[in-house]
Amino acid sequence: MLRYLYASDLVDHPKLARTMFRDRADQFKIRLGWDVSIDADGCERDEYDDLNPLYVMWEEPDGSHGGSMRFLPTTGRTMVNEHFGDLISGPITSPAIWECTRFCLTRGAGSHVAAALMLGGGEIMQNFGVEHFVGVFDARMVRIYRMIGSSPEVLGSAGSGRDQISVGLWHFEQGAAAKVAERAGVPMELSRQWFDRAFGTIDAARFARTA
């Protein structure tokens, strides 16, 4: 199932949180070879996890992490503006644009998990008044985005081949959402139930006005 949790809520879901940060270490440090820091518990965290971001997480039946993404409004600090500004024409700052980073899948995760995370991103867009997501991705993610029907508009790139890094912009389309839901094997009605369970329609509307 999809869960929507702020960093401040992770203490109430210790297994889900622990396995997410360990899966991030496995994906970004071991499999992709990124220059990220791993703590003594084998977890990967960075400075943006300290800003109380919103995580969209796929929770497996045993309570462990299957996949996740991290979201921050661009009205505050973001990785794109602070570390990848050379790939874009200027800082991206808008209440209608949120940053999405740390797209992570546990080893062996099926394609339905990636699609479900994109479906969760669509719920955020629809219910929080977000028009676009901006994020950084490498060349190996292009195939995954294309496979689940959620390819971004590329704003800028550096490097070549497998080492290419790009900044992309995603826009929500209702037709594309239906295709993503089908790939995820999650009916749109169930996706909305998971979102409403986390926020409720009143809280979501209030957040959309203040973010």
C-alpha positions in Angstrom: 0.0 0.0 0.0 1.0 3.6 -0.4 1.8 5.7 2.7 2.3 9.4 2.9 4.5 10.3 5.8 6.4 13.4 6.9 9.8 12.9 8.4 8.4 13.8 11.8 6.0 10.9 11.4 8.7 8.2 10.7 9.2 7.6 14.4 5.7 5.9 14.4 6.8 3.5 11.6 10.3 2.4 12.6 10.5 -0.7 10.4 9.3 1.2 7.3 11.7 4.1 8.0 14.7 1.9 8.8 14.3 -0.2 5.7 13.8 2.8 3.5 17.1 4.4 4.6 18.9 1.1 4.2 17.5 0.6 0.8 18.6 4.1 -0.1 22.1 3.2 1.0 22.0 0.0 -1.1 20.7 1.7 -4.2 22.7 5.0 -4.2 26.0 3.9 -2.7 26.4 0.2 -3.6 24.5 -0.1 -6.9 24.9 3.3 -8.4 28.1 4.4 -6.7 27.0 7.8 -5.7 29.0 9.9 -3.3 26.6 9.6 -0.4 27.2 9.1 3.3 26.2 5.9 5.1 25.9 5.9 8.9 26.8 3.1 11.3 23.4 1.5 10.9 23.8 1.2 7.2 21.4 4.0 6.4 21.7 6.8 3.9 20.4 10.2 4.9 21.3 13.7 3.9 20.6 17.3 4.9 17.3 17.4 3.2 15.9 14.7 5.3 16.2 17.2 8.2 13.8 19.6 6.6 10.7 17.5 7.4 10.0 16.4 3.8 7.0 14.4 2.7 7.8 10.8 1.8 5.6 8.8 -0.5 6.3 5.1 0.4 5.3 1.7 -0.9 4.8 -0.5 2.2 5.1 -4.2 1.7 2.7 -6.6 3.6 5.4 -7.2 6.3 5.7 -3.5 7.0 9.0 -3.1 5.1 10.0 -0.6 2.4 9.4 -1.4 -1.2 10.0 2.0 -2.7 9.8 5.7 -2.0 10.2 9.3 -3.1 10.9 12.5 -1.2 9.1 15.8 -1.7 9.9 19.4 -0.7 8.3 22.6 -1.9 10.7 24.7 -4.0 9.7 27.8 -1.9 12.3 26.5 0.6 15.7 24.8 0.3 16.0 22.2 -2.4 18.7 19.9 -3.8 18.1 21.1 -7.4 18.8 24.8 -6.6 21.6 24.2 -4.2 23.6 21.5 -6.0 22.5 21.4 -9.6 21.9 25.0 -10.4 24.4 24.8 -13.2 22.0 22.6 -15.2 19.1 25.0 -15.1 18.8 28.7 -16.2 18.0 30.0 -12.8 16.6 29.0 -9.4 13.3 27.2 -9.5 11.0 28.7 -6.8 7.3 28.4 -7.0 4.5 27.2 -4.7 3.2 25.2 -7.7 6.5 23.3 -8.1 7.8 20.7 -5.7 11.1 18.9 -5.8 11.1 15.1 -5.9 14.3 13.3 -5.0 15.6 10.0 -3.7 13.5 7.9 -5.9 14.4 4.5 -4.5 13.3 0.9 -5.1 14.3 -2.1 -2.9 16.2 -4.8 -4.7 13.9 -7.1 -6.7 10.9 -4.6 -6.5 8.4 -5.2 -9.3 7.6 -2.6 -11.9 4.2 -2.1 -10.1 6.1 -0.4 -7.2 7.6 2.3 -9.3 4.2 2.9 -11.0 2.5 3.1 -7.6 5.0 5.7 -6.5 4.2 7.8 -9.6 0.5 7.3 -8.8 1.1 8.7 -5.4 3.0 11.7 -6.9 -0.1 12.3 -9.0 -2.3 12.4 -5.9 0.0 15.0 -4.4 -0.3 17.1 -7.5 -4.1 16.9 -7.7 -4.7 17.5 -4.0 -2.0 19.9 -3.0 -2.3 22.3 -6.0 1.1 21.3 -7.4 1.5 21.7 -11.2 5.0 20.3 -11.6 7.6 18.2 -9.9 11.3 18.9 -10.5 14.0 16.4 -9.8 17.5 15.1 -10.7 17.9 11.7 -12.4 20.6 9.7 -14.1 20.5 8.0 -17.5 19.5 4.6 -15.9 16.2 6.1 -14.8 15.1 7.0 -18.3 14.0 3.5 -19.1 12.0 3.2 -15.9 10.2 6.5 -16.5 9.4 5.5 -20.0 8.2 2.0 -19.0 5.7 3.4 -16.4 4.6 6.2 -18.7 5.9 9.1 -16.7 8.8 10.7 -18.7 9.9 14.2 -17.7 10.7 17.3 -19.7 14.5 17.6 -19.5 15.6 21.1 -18.4 19.3 20.5 -18.6 22.0 17.7 -18.5 25.6 17.1 -17.9 27.9 14.2 -18.8 27.2 11.5 -21.3 26.2 7.8 -21.5 25.4 6.1 -18.2 27.0 8.9 -16.3 24.6 11.6 -17.6 22.8 13.6 -15.0 19.7 15.6 -15.8 17.2 17.9 -14.2 13.6 17.1 -15.3 10.2 18.5 -14.9 7.1 16.3 -14.5 3.5 17.5 -15.2 0.3 15.6 -14.2 -2.0 14.4 -16.9 -5.2 12.6 -16.1 -4.9 10.2 -19.1 -1.3 9.3 -18.1 -2.4 8.8 -14.5 -4.9 6.1 -15.6 -2.1 4.3 -17.5 0.2 4.5 -14.5 -2.6 3.2 -12.2 -3.1 0.2 -14.6 0.7 -0.6 -14.5 0.6 -0.3 -10.7 -2.4 -2.6 -10.4 -4.0 -0.1 -8.1 -7.5 1.2 -9.0 -7.7 5.0 -8.9 -10.4 4.8 -6.2 -8.0 2.8 -3.9 -5.2 5.3 -4.6 -7.5 8.1 -3.4 -8.5 6.2 -0.3 -4.9 5.8 0.7 -4.3 9.5 0.2 -7.5 10.5 2.2 -6.5 8.1 5.0 -3.2 10.0 5.3 -4.5 13.6 5.0 -8.3 13.9 4.7 -9.7 16.4 2.2 -9.7 19.3 4.7 -6.0 19.0 5.6 -5.0 18.7 2.0 -6.9 21.9 1.0 -5.3 23.8 3.9 -1.8 22.7 3.0 -2.4 23.6 -0.7 -3.2 27.2 0.4 -0.1 27.6 2.7 2.7 25.6 0.9 
